Amino acid sequence: MKDKILNLLISIYRVIFNLFGSILPKSEKVIIFESFHGKQYSDNPRAIFEYLKENYPDYILIWSADRRHLKSFENRDLIYVKRLSIKWLWTMNRAAYWVINARLPLWIKKPKNTTYIQTWHGTPLKKLAIDMEDVHMPETNIKEYKMNFLNESRKWDYLISPNAYSTKIFKRAFQFEQTVIESGYPRNDYLINNNHPETISNLKAINNLPKDKRIILYAPTWRDNQFYSKGKYKFDLQFDLDMLRNELDDNYIILLRLHYLVAENIDLSNYKNFAYDFSKHADIRELYLLADLLITDYSSVFFDYANLKRPMLFYVYDIEEYRDNLRGFYFNFESKAPGPLVKTTEEIIMEINKIDKEGFIPSSITEQFYNMFCYLEDGNATARVVEKVFRN
């Protein structure tokens, strides 16, 4: 019964959307932005939005906001519409440009004369779309998943790529034949242009973080086969927070940033003044600047954080399962990761103590990684995208 009602609603939405598309004239100055299905004011869409707002105020800039996450958009100098509302259907059809970093609902047909800029949201380590051999996500199978992805990517007019490595993979994995803008990622302009002690000190003050402690950011990805339902994934904190606090509390605090698809609310009440949950923080870019050290796993966050040339650890307790059964990698992660791979809390502590004692000394692997993936990140990626798409 629930599925029937949902399918009926989708059919009604599709009819309304297509009707608006057939009768509404385009407004050449309207641009709609969406980040992670309307859950965040963040990422590449935010960078492009802020650049346009500052440099080209004649555009009308509107955000698509999930009604469950409106706090991310309130008390900001911006216009937003509730995602999937009638006003949203209207606005999506009126907008001359869509700037989006993830997929849209399958039933949405791109209107004629709409330009769809897909910014995507990461340099790929994990296999994507057509390159995937199997899926472990709920309510789909590999054939359906690939077909749905191709139906989406065929709507894109532009696809932003952070480097040549990504361009090659994106073209194949998304079967994308339109224009790739190999510009660097707009979201990383913030890191390049704001990596200053004063900015970091201000961020600590705004977020009520101690100024006398070093900061560890833990930002893991999600596991395809650990879920509650479609779009809601489980996550279990695998390392020993008590051990970390006992060993590191004098000098460090740890910020947790779970993936936006993870539905967990981690209880950190027993770790006050040591562990903080920043999963709902508006944009991870500020957390990158705050962090003296990143701990991650297979998340693409390390490609962005590498721009800061700070130490990274890879907590890969399940690497065999993830690499061999869930996704697979595009390169030999074990030999090319820009930091040590660890599997236990004891190893995490050992590596942090080593950095404290010897300082951070980038290895030749780290330098090669930077040169391969970060060479376009000069603080001007957004300008290159805007010039290509909006000012050409």
C-alpha positions as YAML, in Angstrom:
chain: A
units: angstrom
residues:
- id: 1
  name: MET
  ca: [0.00, 0.00, 0.00]
- id: 2
  name: LYS
  ca: [2.82, 2.38, 0.92]
- id: 3
  name: ASP
  ca: [4.60, 1.70, -2.40]
- id: 4
  name: LYS
  ca: [1.39, 2.32, -4.35]
- id: 5
  name: ILE
  ca: [0.90, 5.70, -2.68]
- id: 6
  name: LEU
  ca: [4.54, 6.63, -3.32]
- id: 7
  name: ASN
  ca: [4.29, 5.65, -6.99]
- id: 8
  name: LEU
  ca: [1.07, 7.65, -7.33]
- id: 9
  name: LEU
  ca: [2.75, 10.74, -5.82]
- id: 10
  name: ILE
  ca: [5.73, 10.37, -8.15]
- id: 11
  name: SER
  ca: [3.39, 10.13, -11.13]
- id: 12
  name: ILE
  ca: [1.58, 13.30, -10.05]
- id: 13
  name: TYR
  ca: [4.88, 15.14, -9.50]
- id: 14
  name: ARG
  ca: [6.12, 14.04, -12.90]
- id: 15
  name: VAL
  ca: [2.99, 15.36, -14.61]
- id: 16
  name: ILE
  ca: [3.19, 18.71, -12.79]
- id: 17
  name: PHE
  ca: [6.92, 19.04, -13.49]
- id: 18
  name: ASN
  ca: [6.50, 18.28, -17.20]
- id: 19
  name: LEU
  ca: [3.51, 20.65, -17.41]
- id: 20
  name: PHE
  ca: [5.52, 23.50, -15.91]
- id: 21
  name: GLY
  ca: [8.34, 22.65, -18.31]
- id: 22
  name: SER
  ca: [6.04, 22.96, -21.31]
- id: 23
  name: ILE
  ca: [4.42, 26.29, -20.39]
- id: 24
  name: LEU
  ca: [6.95, 28.29, -18.34]
- id: 25
  name: PRO
  ca: [9.43, 30.58, -20.08]
- id: 26
  name: LYS
  ca: [13.06, 30.35, -18.98]
- id: 27
  name: SER
  ca: [14.57, 33.13, -16.90]
- id: 28
  name: GLU
  ca: [18.15, 33.42, -18.15]
- id: 29
  name: LYS
  ca: [19.33, 34.95, -14.87]
- id: 30
  name: VAL
  ca: [17.92, 32.29, -12.52]
- id: 31
  name: ILE
  ca: [20.33, 29.63, -11.21]
- id: 32
  name: ILE
  ca: [19.32, 26.89, -8.78]
- id: 33
  name: PHE
  ca: [21.87, 25.17, -6.53]
- id: 34
  name: GLU
  ca: [21.66, 21.87, -4.68]
- id: 35
  name: SER
  ca: [24.20, 20.09, -2.48]
- id: 36
  name: PHE
  ca: [23.77, 16.47, -1.35]
- id: 37
  name: HIS
  ca: [20.05, 16.29, -2.16]
- id: 38
  name: GLY
  ca: [19.31, 19.59, -0.44]
- id: 39
  name: LYS
  ca: [20.77, 18.54, 2.90]
- id: 40
  name: GLN
  ca: [23.66, 21.00, 2.99]
- id: 41
  name: TYR
  ca: [24.79, 24.49, 2.06]
- id: 42
  name: SER
  ca: [28.19, 23.25, 1.02]
- id: 43
  name: ASP
  ca: [30.66, 21.85, -1.46]
- id: 44
  name: ASN
  ca: [31.21, 22.89, -5.08]
- id: 45
  name: PRO
  ca: [27.72, 24.42, -5.50]
- id: 46
  name: ARG
  ca: [28.41, 26.69, -2.51]
- id: 47
  name: ALA
  ca: [31.74, 27.84, -3.95]
- id: 48
  name: ILE
  ca: [30.14, 28.69, -7.30]
- id: 49
  name: PHE
  ca: [27.19, 30.38, -5.57]
- id: 50
  name: GLU
  ca: [29.44, 32.59, -3.43]
- id: 51
  name: TYR
  ca: [31.61, 33.56, -6.38]
- id: 52
  name: LEU
  ca: [28.63, 34.52, -8.53]
- id: 53
  name: LYS
  ca: [27.00, 36.39, -5.69]
- id: 54
  name: GLU
  ca: [30.11, 38.48, -5.12]
- id: 55
  name: ASN
  ca: [31.10, 39.08, -8.73]
- id: 56
  name: TYR
  ca: [27.89, 38.91, -10.76]
- id: 57
  name: PRO
  ca: [24.99, 40.24, -8.63]
- id: 58
  name: ASP
  ca: [22.67, 40.40, -11.65]
- id: 59
  name: TYR
  ca: [22.00, 36.65, -11.34]
- id: 60
  name: ILE
  ca: [19.10, 35.37, -9.22]
- id: 61
  name: LEU
  ca: [20.59, 32.59, -7.08]
- id: 62
  name: ILE
  ca: [18.26, 30.10, -5.39]
- id: 63
  name: TRP
  ca: [19.04, 27.06, -3.21]
- id: 64
  name: SER
  ca: [17.16, 23.76, -3.15]
- id: 65
  name: ALA
  ca: [16.69, 22.83, 0.52]
- id: 66
  name: ASP
  ca: [15.45, 19.57, 2.03]
- id: 67
  name: ARG
  ca: [12.64, 20.53, 4.43]
- id: 68
  name: ARG
  ca: [14.30, 18.38, 7.15]
- id: 69
  name: HIS
  ca: [17.50, 20.42, 6.90]
- id: 70
  name: LEU
  ca: [16.26, 23.99, 6.63]
- id: 71
  name: LYS
  ca: [18.48, 25.12, 9.51]
- id: 72
  name: SER
  ca: [21.43, 24.80, 7.15]
- id: 73
  name: PHE
  ca: [19.94, 27.58, 5.02]
- id: 74
  name: GLU
  ca: [18.31, 29.84, 7.59]
- id: 75
  name: ASN
  ca: [19.97, 33.03, 8.84]
- id: 76
  name: ARG
  ca: [22.10, 33.25, 5.73]
- id: 77
  name: ASP
  ca: [21.91, 35.89, 3.07]
- id: 78
  name: LEU
  ca: [20.35, 33.59, 0.48]
- id: 79
  name: ILE
  ca: [17.06, 32.53, -1.11]
- id: 80
  name: TYR
  ca: [15.92, 28.92, -0.82]
- id: 81
  name: VAL
  ca: [12.92, 26.82, -1.84]
- id: 82
  name: LYS
  ca: [11.82, 23.61, -0.17]
- id: 83
  name: ARG
  ca: [12.90, 20.64, -2.25]
- id: 84
  name: LEU
  ca: [10.02, 18.78, -3.97]
- id: 85
  name: SER
  ca: [7.50, 21.50, -3.13]
- id: 86
  name: ILE
  ca: [5.28, 22.95, -5.88]
- id: 87
  name: LYS
  ca: [7.39, 26.13, -5.75]
- id: 88
  name: TRP
  ca: [10.51, 23.98, -6.24]
- id: 89
  name: LEU
  ca: [8.97, 22.30, -9.30]
- id: 90
  name: TRP
  ca: [8.17, 25.74, -10.66]
- id: 91
  name: THR
  ca: [11.65, 27.14, -9.91]
- id: 92
  name: MET
  ca: [13.48, 24.15, -11.39]
- id: 93
  name: ASN
  ca: [11.62, 24.74, -14.65]
- id: 94
  name: ARG
  ca: [12.18, 28.50, -14.66]
- id: 95
  name: ALA
  ca: [15.90, 28.27, -13.93]
- id: 96
  name: ALA
  ca: [18.26, 28.51, -16.88]
- id: 97
  name: TYR
  ca: [20.97, 26.68, -14.92]
- id: 98
  name: TRP
  ca: [21.10, 23.82, -12.42]
- id: 99
  name: VAL
  ca: [24.27, 23.53, -10.32]
- id: 100
  name: ILE
  ca: [24.14, 20.20, -8.48]
- id: 101
  name: ASN
  ca: [26.69, 17.84, -6.87]
- id: 102
  name: ALA
  ca: [24.74, 14.56, -6.67]
- id: 103
  name: ARG
  ca: [21.92, 12.85, -8.53]
- id: 104
  name: LEU
  ca: [18.36, 14.13, -8.89]
- id: 105
  name: PRO
  ca: [15.21, 12.00, -8.55]
- id: 106
  name: LEU
  ca: [14.85, 9.70, -11.56]
- id: 107
  name: TRP
  ca: [11.46, 11.06, -12.60]
- id: 108
  name: ILE
  ca: [12.81, 14.55, -13.29]
- id: 109
  name: LYS
  ca: [13.16, 15.33, -16.97]
- id: 110
  name: LYS
  ca: [15.54, 18.18, -17.78]
- id: 111
  name: PRO
  ca: [13.53, 20.94, -19.49]
- id: 112
  name: LYS
  ca: [14.51, 22.26, -22.88]
- id: 113
  name: ASN
  ca: [17.10, 25.08, -22.73]
- id: 114
  name: THR
  ca: [18.13, 24.24, -19.16]
- id: 115
  name: THR
  ca: [21.89, 23.89, -18.65]
- id: 116
  name: TYR
  ca: [22.76, 21.25, -16.05]
- id: 117
  name: ILE
  ca: [26.17, 21.65, -14.38]
- id: 118
  name: GLN
  ca: [27.06, 18.50, -12.47]
- id: 119
  name: THR
  ca: [29.88, 19.39, -10.08]
- id: 120
  name: TRP
  ca: [30.14, 15.91, -8.52]
- id: 121
  name: HIS
  ca: [31.59, 15.64, -5.04]
- id: 122
  name: GLY
  ca: [34.93, 13.85, -4.97]
- id: 123
  name: THR
  ca: [37.99, 12.46, -6.68]
- id: 124
  name: PRO
  ca: [37.26, 8.74, -7.12]
- id: 125
  name: LEU
  ca: [39.11, 6.07, -5.17]
- id: 126
  name: LYS
  ca: [36.10, 3.75, -5.00]
- id: 127
  name: LYS
  ca: [34.71, 2.42, -8.26]
- id: 128
  name: LEU
  ca: [31.76, 4.32, -9.65]
- id: 129
  name: ALA
  ca: [28.65, 3.62, -11.73]
- id: 130
  name: ILE
  ca: [29.45, 1.60, -14.88]
- id: 131
  name: ASP
  ca: [32.79, 0.48, -13.41]
- id: 132
  name: MET
  ca: [31.10, -1.22, -10.44]
- id: 133
  name: GLU
  ca: [30.83, -5.00, -10.65]
- id: 134
  name: ASP
  ca: [28.13, -5.39, -8.00]
- id: 135
  name: VAL
  ca: [26.02, -3.32, -5.60]
- id: 136
  name: HIS
  ca: [25.13, -4.00, -1.98]
- id: 137
  name: MET
  ca: [22.76, -1.08, -1.49]
- id: 138
  name: PRO
  ca: [19.09, -1.59, -0.61]
- id: 139
  name: GLU
  ca: [16.26, -1.76, -3.16]
- id: 140
  name: THR
  ca: [18.42, -2.10, -6.28]
- id: 141
  name: ASN
  ca: [20.60, -4.44, -8.29]
- id: 142
  name: ILE
  ca: [23.65, -3.87, -10.48]
- id: 143
  name: LYS
  ca: [21.72, -3.69, -13.77]
- id: 144
  name: GLU
  ca: [19.12, -1.26, -12.42]
- id: 145
  name: TYR
  ca: [21.76, 0.82, -10.63]
- id: 146
  name: LYS
  ca: [23.82, 1.30, -13.79]
- id: 147
  name: MET
  ca: [20.77, 2.06, -15.93]
- id: 148
  name: ASN
  ca: [19.56, 4.68, -13.44]
- id: 149
  name: PHE
  ca: [22.99, 6.27, -13.28]
- id: 150
  name: LEU
  ca: [23.20, 6.53, -17.07]
- id: 151
  name: ASN
  ca: [19.71, 8.04, -17.24]
- id: 152
  name: GLU
  ca: [20.97, 10.72, -14.86]
- id: 153
  name: SER
  ca: [24.34, 11.42, -16.49]
- id: 154
  name: ARG
  ca: [22.72, 11.86, -19.91]
- id: 155
  name: LYS
  ca: [21.01, 14.96, -18.55]
- id: 156
  name: TRP
  ca: [24.30, 16.68, -17.71]
- id: 157
  name: ASP
  ca: [25.69, 19.39, -19.99]
- id: 158
  name: TYR
  ca: [28.86, 20.06, -17.99]
- id: 159
  name: LEU
  ca: [30.79, 17.89, -15.54]
- id: 160
  name: ILE
  ca: [33.47, 19.41, -13.31]
- id: 161
  name: SER
  ca: [36.66, 17.41, -12.81]
- id: 162
  name: PRO
  ca: [39.44, 18.14, -10.29]
- id: 163
  name: ASN
  ca: [42.26, 16.58, -12.36]
- id: 164
  name: ALA
  ca: [43.14, 14.51, -15.43]
- id: 165
  name: TYR
  ca: [42.93, 11.26, -13.45]
- id: 166
  name: SER
  ca: [39.29, 11.99, -12.54]
- id: 167
  name: THR
  ca: [38.38, 13.14, -16.04]
- id: 168
  name: LYS
  ca: [39.37, 9.79, -17.52]
- id: 169
  name: ILE
  ca: [37.37, 7.84, -14.93]
- id: 170
  name: PHE
  ca: [34.33, 10.13, -15.04]
- id: 171
  name: LYS
  ca: [34.03, 9.89, -18.81]
- id: 172
  name: ARG
  ca: [34.07, 6.10, -18.71]
- id: 173
  name: ALA
  ca: [32.16, 5.42, -15.47]
- id: 174
  name: PHE
  ca: [29.40, 7.95, -16.24]
- id: 175
  name: GLN
  ca: [29.48, 7.31, -20.01]
- id: 176
  name: PHE
  ca: [29.70, 11.09, -20.28]
- id: 177
  name: GLU
  ca: [30.13, 12.57, -23.74]
- id: 178
  name: GLN
  ca: [29.43, 16.25, -23.15]
- id: 179
  name: THR
  ca: [31.81, 18.93, -21.81]
- id: 180
  name: VAL
  ca: [34.18, 18.13, -18.95]
- id: 181
  name: ILE
  ca: [35.63, 21.20, -17.22]
- id: 182
  name: GLU
  ca: [38.99, 20.08, -15.84]
- id: 183
  name: SER
  ca: [39.42, 23.01, -13.49]
- id: 184
  name: GLY
  ca: [40.27, 21.75, -10.03]
- id: 185
  name: TYR
  ca: [37.44, 21.65, -7.51]
- id: 186
  name: PRO
  ca: [35.77, 25.01, -6.73]
- id: 187
  name: ARG
  ca: [35.25, 23.93, -3.11]
- id: 188
  name: ASN
  ca: [39.01, 23.76, -2.57]
- id: 189
  name: ASP
  ca: [39.49, 27.45, -3.37]
- id: 190
  name: TYR
  ca: [38.43, 28.09, 0.22]
- id: 191
  name: LEU
  ca: [41.29, 25.96, 1.55]
- id: 192
  name: ILE
  ca: [43.90, 27.59, -0.65]
- id: 193
  name: ASN
  ca: [42.73, 31.16, 0.05]
- id: 194
  name: ASN
  ca: [42.00, 30.85, 3.80]
- id: 195
  name: ASN
  ca: [44.81, 28.70, 5.16]
- id: 196
  name: HIS
  ca: [45.99, 31.34, 7.63]
- id: 197
  name: PRO
  ca: [46.47, 31.26, 11.44]
- id: 198
  name: GLU
  ca: [44.00, 34.11, 11.93]
- id: 199
  name: THR
  ca: [41.24, 32.30, 10.02]
- id: 200
  name: ILE
  ca: [41.86, 29.07, 11.94]
- id: 201
  name: SER
  ca: [41.85, 30.90, 15.28]
- id: 202
  name: ASN
  ca: [38.53, 32.57, 14.39]
- id: 203
  name: LEU
  ca: [37.02, 29.21, 13.43]
- id: 204
  name: LYS
  ca: [38.04, 27.75, 16.80]
- id: 205
  name: ALA
  ca: [36.39, 30.66, 18.59]
- id: 206
  name: ILE
  ca: [33.17, 30.46, 16.53]
- id: 207
  name: ASN
  ca: [32.88, 26.73, 17.20]
- id: 208
  name: ASN
  ca: [33.80, 26.95, 20.91]
- id: 209
  name: LEU
  ca: [36.90, 24.77, 20.53]
- id: 210
  name: PRO
  ca: [39.94, 25.11, 22.80]
- id: 211
  name: LYS
  ca: [42.78, 27.09, 21.28]
- id: 212
  name: ASP
  ca: [45.47, 25.21, 23.20]
- id: 213
  name: LYS
  ca: [44.67, 21.75, 21.78]
- id: 214
  name: ARG
  ca: [45.58, 20.21, 18.44]
- id: 215
  name: ILE
  ca: [42.65, 18.89, 16.43]
- id: 216
  name: ILE
  ca: [42.11, 15.47, 14.88]
- id: 217
  name: LEU
  ca: [39.34, 15.20, 12.30]
- id: 218
  name: TYR
  ca: [37.84, 11.73, 11.83]
- id: 219
  name: ALA
  ca: [35.85, 11.62, 8.58]
- id: 220
  name: PRO
  ca: [35.01, 8.07, 7.42]
- id: 221
  name: THR
  ca: [32.85, 7.04, 4.48]
- id: 222
  name: TRP
  ca: [29.73, 4.85, 4.52]
- id: 223
  name: ARG
  ca: [29.52, 1.10, 3.90]
- id: 224
  name: ASP
  ca: [27.19, 0.08, 1.07]
- id: 225
  name: ASN
  ca: [26.04, -3.09, 2.86]
- id: 226
  name: GLN
  ca: [25.33, -1.58, 6.29]
- id: 227
  name: PHE
  ca: [21.97, 0.17, 6.14]
- id: 228
  name: TYR
  ca: [18.60, 0.67, 7.77]
- id: 229
  name: SER
  ca: [16.82, 1.53, 4.51]
- id: 230
  name: LYS
  ca: [17.46, 3.25, 1.20]
- id: 231
  name: GLY
  ca: [19.53, 6.38, 1.81]
- id: 232
  name: LYS
  ca: [20.00, 5.66, 5.56]
- id: 233
  name: TYR
  ca: [23.20, 3.86, 6.45]
- id: 234
  name: LYS
  ca: [24.58, 2.44, 9.68]
- id: 235
  name: PHE
  ca: [27.97, 3.25, 11.12]
- id: 236
  name: ASP
  ca: [29.73, 1.76, 14.12]
- id: 237
  name: LEU
  ca: [32.64, 3.61, 15.67]
- id: 238
  name: GLN
  ca: [35.36, 0.98, 15.60]
- id: 239
  name: PHE
  ca: [38.23, 2.59, 17.46]
- id: 240
  name: ASP
  ca: [38.48, 2.81, 21.26]
- id: 241
  name: LEU
  ca: [37.59, 6.36, 22.30]
- id: 242
  name: ASP
  ca: [38.51, 5.65, 25.92]
- id: 243
  name: MET
  ca: [42.00, 4.60, 24.91]
- id: 244
  name: LEU
  ca: [42.40, 7.61, 22.64]
- id: 245
  name: ARG
  ca: [41.31, 9.96, 25.40]
- id: 246
  name: ASN
  ca: [43.62, 8.38, 27.96]
- id: 247
  name: GLU
  ca: [46.61, 8.68, 25.63]
- id: 248
  name: LEU
  ca: [45.93, 11.94, 23.79]
- id: 249
  name: ASP
  ca: [43.69, 14.09, 25.99]
- id: 250
  name: ASP
  ca: [46.50, 16.39, 27.16]
- id: 251
  name: ASN
  ca: [47.26, 17.64, 23.67]
- id: 252
  name: TYR
  ca: [44.37, 16.74, 21.34]
- id: 253
  name: ILE
  ca: [40.65, 16.85, 20.76]
- id: 254
  name: ILE
  ca: [38.84, 14.83, 18.07]
- id: 255
  name: LEU
  ca: [36.06, 16.00, 15.77]
- id: 256
  name: LEU
  ca: [33.78, 13.36, 14.22]
- id: 257
  name: ARG
  ca: [32.33, 14.03, 10.80]
- id: 258
  name: LEU
  ca: [30.16, 11.15, 9.58]
- id: 259
  name: HIS
  ca: [29.07, 10.84, 5.93]
- id: 260
  name: TYR
  ca: [25.83, 12.63, 5.02]
- id: 261
  name: LEU
  ca: [24.17, 9.27, 4.21]
- id: 262
  name: VAL
  ca: [24.85, 7.88, 7.70]
- id: 263
  name: ALA
  ca: [21.79, 7.99, 9.94]
- id: 264
  name: GLU
  ca: [23.56, 7.44, 13.27]
- id: 265
  name: ASN
  ca: [23.71, 9.92, 16.13]
- id: 266
  name: ILE
  ca: [26.89, 9.02, 18.00]
- id: 267
  name: ASP
  ca: [26.56, 9.49, 21.77]
- id: 268
  name: LEU
  ca: [29.66, 11.36, 22.93]
- id: 269
  name: SER
  ca: [28.28, 12.51, 26.28]
- id: 270
  name: ASN
  ca: [30.95, 10.52, 28.15]
- id: 271
  name: TYR
  ca: [33.74, 12.25, 26.22]
- id: 272
  name: LYS
  ca: [32.99, 15.89, 26.91]
- id: 273
  name: ASN
  ca: [35.83, 18.28, 26.04]
- id: 274
  name: PHE
  ca: [37.61, 15.55, 24.08]
- id: 275
  name: ALA
  ca: [35.31, 14.22, 21.33]
- id: 276
  name: TYR
  ca: [32.84, 16.42, 19.41]
- id: 277
  name: ASP
  ca: [30.25, 15.41, 16.82]
- id: 278
  name: PHE
  ca: [30.49, 17.80, 13.86]
- id: 279
  name: SER
  ca: [28.48, 15.61, 11.48]
- id: 280
  name: LYS
  ca: [25.82, 18.33, 11.18]
- id: 281
  name: HIS
  ca: [28.33, 21.12, 10.61]
- id: 282
  name: ALA
  ca: [27.33, 23.04, 7.50]
- id: 283
  name: ASP
  ca: [30.47, 22.49, 5.43]
- id: 284
  name: ILE
  ca: [33.44, 20.20, 5.97]
- id: 285
  name: ARG
  ca: [35.78, 22.78, 4.41]
- id: 286
  name: GLU
  ca: [36.01, 24.62, 7.74]
- id: 287
  name: LEU
  ca: [36.80, 21.36, 9.53]
- id: 288
  name: TYR
  ca: [39.69, 20.74, 7.12]
- id: 289
  name: LEU
  ca: [41.22, 24.08, 8.07]
- id: 290
  name: LEU
  ca: [40.72, 23.38, 11.78]
- id: 291
  name: ALA
  ca: [42.30, 19.92, 11.66]
- id: 292
  name: ASP
  ca: [45.99, 19.42, 12.36]
- id: 293
  name: LEU
  ca: [45.56, 15.76, 11.40]
- id: 294
  name: LEU
  ca: [43.00, 13.84, 9.34]
- id: 295
  name: ILE
  ca: [41.96, 10.26, 10.04]
- id: 296
  name: THR
  ca: [39.82, 8.74, 7.29]
- id: 297
  name: ASP
  ca: [39.43, 5.49, 5.39]
- id: 298
  name: TYR
  ca: [38.24, 5.25, 1.76]
- id: 299
  name: SER
  ca: [36.44, 8.58, 1.71]
- id: 300
  name: SER
  ca: [37.45, 11.06, -0.96]
- id: 301
  name: VAL
  ca: [38.04, 13.68, 1.75]
- id: 302
  name: PHE
  ca: [41.75, 12.90, 1.73]
- id: 303
  name: PHE
  ca: [42.11, 14.18, -1.85]
- id: 304
  name: ASP
  ca: [40.88, 17.60, -0.67]
- id: 305
  name: TYR
  ca: [42.74, 17.63, 2.64]
- id: 306
  name: ALA
  ca: [45.98, 16.85, 0.76]
- id: 307
  name: ASN
  ca: [45.95, 20.46, -0.46]
- id: 308
  name: LEU
  ca: [46.87, 21.58, 3.05]
- id: 309
  name: LYS
  ca: [49.95, 19.34, 3.15]
- id: 310
  name: ARG
  ca: [49.18, 18.13, 6.68]
- id: 311
  name: PRO
  ca: [49.47, 14.58, 8.07]
- id: 312
  name: MET
  ca: [46.87, 11.91, 7.36]
- id: 313
  name: LEU
  ca: [46.19, 8.44, 8.78]
- id: 314
  name: PHE
  ca: [44.00, 5.81, 7.14]
- id: 315
  name: TYR
  ca: [42.00, 3.72, 9.60]
- id: 316
  name: VAL
  ca: [41.20, 0.73, 7.37]
- id: 317
  name: TYR
  ca: [40.08, -2.00, 9.76]
- id: 318
  name: ASP
  ca: [37.93, -3.58, 7.02]
- id: 319
  name: ILE
  ca: [40.05, -2.95, 3.93]
- id: 320
  name: GLU
  ca: [39.93, -6.52, 2.61]
- id: 321
  name: GLU
  ca: [36.12, -6.60, 2.75]
- id: 322
  name: TYR
  ca: [35.74, -3.12, 1.30]
- id: 323
  name: ARG
  ca: [38.32, -3.55, -1.47]
- id: 324
  name: ASP
  ca: [37.47, -7.09, -2.53]
- id: 325
  name: ASN
  ca: [33.71, -7.34, -1.96]
- id: 326
  name: LEU
  ca: [32.03, -3.94, -1.67]
- id: 327
  name: ARG
  ca: [33.48, -1.48, -4.16]
- id: 328
  name: GLY
  ca: [37.02, -2.05, -5.36]
- id: 329
  name: PHE
  ca: [39.58, 0.70, -5.92]
- id: 330
  name: TYR
  ca: [40.88, 2.48, -8.98]
- id: 331
  name: PHE
  ca: [44.50, 2.27, -7.84]
- id: 332
  name: ASN
  ca: [46.63, 0.33, -5.38]
- id: 333
  name: PHE
  ca: [45.52, 2.14, -2.25]
- id: 334
  name: GLU
  ca: [47.87, 0.27, 0.07]
- id: 335
  name: SER
  ca: [50.98, 1.41, -1.80]
- id: 336
  name: LYS
  ca: [49.87, 4.90, -2.89]
- id: 337
  name: ALA
  ca: [47.93, 6.27, 0.10]
- id: 338
  name: PRO
  ca: [49.50, 9.58, 1.28]
- id: 339
  name: GLY
  ca: [49.85, 8.36, 4.85]
- id: 340
  name: PRO
  ca: [50.12, 5.24, 7.02]
- id: 341
  name: LEU
  ca: [47.39, 2.58, 6.93]
- id: 342
  name: VAL
  ca: [46.38, 1.42, 10.43]
- id: 343
  name: LYS
  ca: [43.88, -1.14, 11.71]
- id: 344
  name: THR
  ca: [43.86, -0.71, 15.50]
- id: 345
  name: THR
  ca: [43.52, 2.07, 18.05]
- id: 346
  name: GLU
  ca: [47.02, 1.25, 19.30]
- id: 347
  name: GLU
  ca: [48.42, 1.88, 15.82]
- id: 348
  name: ILE
  ca: [46.60, 5.21, 15.60]
- id: 349
  name: ILE
  ca: [48.16, 6.32, 18.87]
- id: 350
  name: MET
  ca: [51.61, 5.10, 17.81]
- id: 351
  name: GLU
  ca: [51.50, 7.09, 14.55]
- id: 352
  name: ILE
  ca: [50.27, 10.25, 16.28]
- id: 353
  name: ASN
  ca: [53.04, 9.98, 18.88]
- id: 354
  name: LYS
  ca: [55.52, 9.53, 16.06]
- id: 355
  name: ILE
  ca: [54.34, 12.75, 14.40]
- id: 356
  name: ASP
  ca: [54.54, 14.57, 17.74]
- id: 357
  name: LYS
  ca: [58.08, 13.39, 18.29]
- id: 358
  name: GLU
  ca: [59.56, 13.68, 14.80]
- id: 359
  name: GLY
  ca: [57.28, 16.23, 13.13]
- id: 360
  name: PHE
  ca: [55.44, 15.66, 9.88]
- id: 361
  name: ILE
  ca: [57.83, 14.78, 7.10]
- id: 362
  name: PRO
  ca: [56.05, 14.22, 3.75]
- id: 363
  name: SER
  ca: [57.24, 11.05, 2.03]
- id: 364
  name: SER
  ca: [58.02, 10.75, -1.66]
- id: 365
  name: ILE
  ca: [54.65, 8.97, -2.00]
- id: 366
  name: THR
  ca: [52.91, 11.98, -0.46]
- id: 367
  name: GLU
  ca: [54.66, 14.33, -2.87]
- id: 368
  name: GLN
  ca: [53.74, 12.15, -5.85]
- id: 369
  name: PHE
  ca: [50.14, 12.04, -4.64]
- id: 370
  name: TYR
  ca: [49.99, 15.83, -4.38]
- id: 371
  name: ASN
  ca: [51.44, 16.31, -7.84]
- id: 372
  name: MET
  ca: [48.99, 13.85, -9.40]
- id: 373
  name: PHE
  ca: [45.77, 14.97, -7.73]
- id: 374
  name: CYS
  ca: [46.19, 18.55, -6.46]
- id: 375
  name: TYR
  ca: [48.13, 20.29, -9.23]
- id: 376
  name: LEU
  ca: [45.15, 22.35, -10.44]
- id: 377
  name: GLU
  ca: [44.18, 23.61, -6.98]
- id: 378
  name: ASP
  ca: [45.46, 27.21, -7.04]
- id: 379
  name: GLY
  ca: [42.51, 29.05, -5.50]
- id: 380
  name: ASN
  ca: [41.00, 29.97, -8.87]
- id: 381
  name: ALA
  ca: [39.04, 26.85, -9.85]
- id: 382
  name: THR
  ca: [35.66, 28.56, -9.34]
- id: 383
  name: ALA
  ca: [36.64, 31.42, -11.61]
- id: 384
  name: ARG
  ca: [37.56, 28.95, -14.35]
- id: 385
  name: VAL
  ca: [34.19, 27.18, -14.08]
- id: 386
  name: VAL
  ca: [32.20, 30.42, -14.07]
- id: 387
  name: GLU
  ca: [34.09, 31.75, -17.06]
- id: 388
  name: LYS
  ca: [33.43, 28.57, -19.02]
- id: 389
  name: VAL
  ca: [29.76, 28.12, -18.18]
- id: 390
  name: PHE
  ca: [28.24, 31.49, -17.31]
- id: 391
  name: ARG
  ca: [30.44, 34.07, -19.03]
- id: 392
  name: ASN
  ca: [31.37, 32.24, -22.23]
...
